[in-house]
Each structure stands twice: as C-alpha cells, then as structure tokens.
Amino acid sequence: MKLEDPRTIRLLWIVSLVVLALLVAADGLVEHHPHFGIDGSFGFHAWYGFAVCAAMVLVSKFVVGLLLKRRDTYYDD
C-alpha cells in the first residue's frame, strides 16, 4: 500500500474525518467551565480552531504575500 495511491488517500481522509467526528461528539461528554458565554457551546474548540486556522492562511497569503512579493523580472535585473 503506497501513500500516493488514491485508495490510500481516500482511506486517510475517511479515517481522519471519523476521528474528528468522534472527538467533536465526545465534547458532549465533557463538563465545561466556560469563562465566556460562547466557549461553553457545543464543539467550540473544533469550529474555533478551524476559524483561526483559516484566518492564519488568509493573512499569510494576502498580508505577508504583499510584503514579500517581487516583480516578475526580479532575477533578470
């Protein structure tokens, strides 16, 4: 079984999604002690982590990309 095989990639996606779903479902079994109102909601850590990860990707793509961008003819000069 090679990692590049499409069946292996599909299996890894399925296993990862099942583990993620089980972890989010296990959130219902844990007693929360929220400091703010929203952090006591169901699945808060899952959706908050996803939102922060997406924000980091967007910031790095647009903001940092603008700072590090070079002209197309950078190496020709």
N, C-alpha and C positions, 0 to 999 in steps of 0.2 A: 504494500500500500504506500504510494508516493504522496507527498504533501501537495504536489501540483495537480493531482488527479481531481477532476471536477466532482467525483463522488465523495472524495475525502473532504474537499472544501465544503460541500453541502452538508456532510455529516458534522463537521466542526461548527457550522452555523446553527444547525438544529440543536446540537448539544449545548452550545453557548446560550441560545435563546431559552431552552428548557431550564438551564441553571439560573438564568436571570429571572425567569418567571417564578421559579421556586423561591428564590431569595426575596422577591417582592411579596409573594404570598406569605412567606414566613414573617414579614413585617407585621402582619395581623396578630401574631402570637406573642409579640414583644410589648411589654408595658412601657410606654413612652413618658418622659418627663420633659415636656417642651418648655423652652424658655420664652418663645414667642408663640403666637397662635398658629401660624402656618406650619411650623416644624413638627407639629403633632399630627398632621394629616397623613392619611394612608399613602405609603410609597413616596414620602417626601424626599428621602435620600436618593432614590432612583431618579426621579424626574429632576431634582435639583442638580445632581451630578451630571445628567445629560445636558441640561441647560448651560451649566458652567463650561462643560467641555465644548459645546457648540459655540459659545461666546469666545472661548480662547482660540478656536480655529478661525473664526471670523476676524477677530482682532489681529491675529498673527498674519492672516492672508492680506488684509487690507491696510492696516496701520503700519505694521512692520514691513510689509511689501513696498509701501510707498517710500519708506526711509531707505531701503536697501536697493531699490530699483536702479538699474543702469540703462543707458541708451543702448540701442541695438548695435551701434557701431563702436562700442566701448573698446573692443580688442583691436579694431582697425586703426585707432589713433596712435 
